[in-house]
Amino acid sequence: MIELRNVSKTFGDKQVLKGIDATMEPGKCNLIIGASGSGKSVMTKIMVGLFAPDAGGDVLYDGKSMLQMSEDDRKELRQQIGMLFQGSALFDSMTVEQNVMFPLEMFAQKLSIKQKRDRVNEVLDKVNLKDAHKKYPAEISGGMKKRVGIARAIVLNPKYLFCDEPNSGLDPQTSLVIDKLIRSITEEFNTTTIVVTHDMNSVMEIGDHIMYFHQGQKEWEGSNHEIIYSDNKLLNQFIFASDFLQDAKRMRQLQEQQRH
């Protein structure tokens, strides 16, 4: 479990986050949504230790303060965190196999070459990329790059998985594939997954626990079922710009009427 307690962040004279209290629920897909500039990306960077919160704030992993951890404990924690970056962030000069192998070379020196290759084969199989080992990023599609990014993110069996706009730049069909993959990994490995997204289809597909941010504050939280019935005006203005969610709300309202 990841907990944020009174987390604020100020850059110069601009306060980006304002006293955030939040919990990322273990074994679930925790989605963070909000307009650009709402603070969601800064909050994510604080959770993974790239930024420190302002004085008085804290981030806890399973009850332990990340700010008070020793350097050795922080290093151990980092090995439990997998990250899928918005642009996949693959090394162009490395093959798919080498990209996925990279975290193992960095953090799993005790494993033999065979054990590392077996693990790479396992995760590439998991993301349905059995025959892509020797290809370079320039030779594969955007959707395949995302899957390679996911394979690299989970190769160390992370307890926590952070995904930054995983469907950015993908067509709807490929986005659905990525959503299902994130969902299956979360459920199979009981991973605490945090997804920053603008994709409202993802919200409805995998949003076990959703937090909506507005101007640096947590404005609303709930499930993908509850979001349809929310009467929060700011949230509704944000999400119902999507025809998909408008249709979903009408459908669920109709279903409720038919039950009664």
Steps between C-alpha positions, in 0.01 A plus 500: 500500500618851419376786715542873448462717808459876473707508181554848354747613237602852406723611216603863547180689578271238343342236724437194284369265772301609803494272804422169329388203707459190285536123505596280206309181563706178484422247230288748307524736203518849651430759231595865533311731268474873451572779255854595405657699782281344770801355684457131425841450336679689778325284757615187318859625494481561874376144554798351316750731671589729208365802691483554875177642647502833681569493875229321697408256224589135483472192278469158663558160344335230710509734797865601463591860422690526173653829619650338809633186330871431490670505160510118502127480574428750223703294256306189600172688456599620152548138395136436597377779270435447130440795270338524157586838352273696268731464201608146597858639541666204330868509409512533121840331475383191691284214381170420667673224696779732614252771604308256719825352633629842610341511851623147567855602407471799735335342803516120473871430475461179701298338222679296236480596133263207442272610786489853361418379149232268636344793684513718188335223299232465769399866502514538121272199479273667756459806275462286185835586344655156461671570168620857548820436697748607232303794362595860570247764617502663154379170353187460712166681532399745771282240667784249502731761654249547782495125558879490507486784754259300712723191475799705617293654781397160641820301439611548864160387633415845639262543788401841364441588135480861380362570151517851354241547223536138380257552209643827374527497121330162458188414302191388697547129425864499609409707807254229601776238469727706728219551753429127515870428541532745791189350657625141467843586647338680793272207578749219438781647711287697749686811389420847629460674165487877453392632160509867400264537206276728295333200334143476627459159339780377728317650797198284427698189406750474786417771757469312828589815692495840329622835627410821320734797551412862437742790551726306735228351718334161513150595396334154489575130539304181444459204265421487128140421593468790741649752257196464275265608779716775649336840545836678526471783249872535430539126447199485270629791293828312460377149424185565299696670229531135397208367294587153625428591862186691411371187325609283795316724745180490294525122470546446873217741583276306262604170660419639845156611381427159352589328828242711680 
